[in-house]
């Protein structure tokens, strides 16, 4: 088998892997985290919520407005007095009305609606932070799963290459035997068909690997035409404990975000309830008014000065709209609680199912590794016996198929265990790379 391994290493070198750029898992994940559109979208939402998180947006800061109005007009004046000599009638008389004012107002009380709104804006910021954490964990999990899928597919390729080498050896032995009249055409034809089938499998597997690499490049937002090589092996963390995972499920970002949503809806309830309270607002400012006329009783009238006042608005009746809005807000809060409980149950169920798969796969791996080692030794032994004429072509084929099946099963079990590990750590928000 050492000779077979050497031939496989040589085959890898010939395929040109050494000319490809090796992409490590850390590089792939870092590129995905840096360029992910989904993460950028969530970050934009966080930026927007940070901008909105202010007392001004909540309505708690003063509002100052300036107004200017300047009106020119032409009027017709007809004035009559007790002294008829003073009567006047004039057309197209010019007049000007100028008004300038600065008004400031501040909300003094509105049923604590401003307080509730400001807290809701703060909760939105915290919720978007959790969404970023969730998207980061999802991105890492996606890249890691695809990366290790490539490792798996390359391991399957190794098994195919080793099986091809065995098929070639079998065909060479049969050709030598046929030359001296010790083998029939049927065995040679069957060996050639088996070799051709394996070579077709090799091409199919190379396509699978190429497309898997393209998918990884897409997840990492790299050029899909890039030539990369993945050289890592699958190493499964065998120390995961279900109690540790369960204790960290409460830290799952989506669950925390759902809890924030419950709090947000409760604050919306308070905001809606505050609409039914009186609203007190203080106002102050400075006004200037000037009226000019070319004729008439008053040729000039000016007034200016500061003012201050209070305005109280008391909602008396509006068809019960505010009450209905509060009832709808309460229903939305109940829905948010249900959504939170659904996420918690889904995470718990997913954790249990995944842990069951994780532990079962690990228990199979120990046995499967022994089976693979035995299948390798069996193939090597049967091939030697076949070369000496002590085994038939059927014996070699059966041993070869056993080796392939055990190789595929071992690789797939390793991958399944790794995927389960990734999912468990994602649920517990513990993915690192």
Buried (B, 14 or more C-beta within 10 A) or exposed (E): EEEBEEBBEEBBEEEEBEEBEEBEBEBBBBBBBEEBEBBEEBBEBBEEBBEBBEEEEBEBEEEEEEEEEEEEEEBEBEEEEEEEEEEEEEEEBEBBBBBBBBBBBEBEBBBEBBBBBBBBBBBBBBBBBBBBBBBBBBBBBBBBBBBBBBBBBBBBBBBBBBBBBBBBBBBEBBEEBBEEEEBEEEBBEBBBEBBEEBBEBBEEBBEBBEEBBBBBBEBBBBEEEBEBBBEBEBEBEEEBEBEEBBEBBEBBBBBBBBBBBBBBBBBBBBBBBBBBBEBBBBBBBBBBBBBBBBBBEEEEEEEEEEEEEEEEEEEEEEEEEBBEBBEEBBEBBEEBBEEBEEBBEEBEEBBEEBBEBBBBBBEBBEEBBEBBEEBBEBBBEBBEBBBEEEBEBEBBBBBBBBBBBBBBBBBBBBBBBBBBBBBBBBBBBBBEE
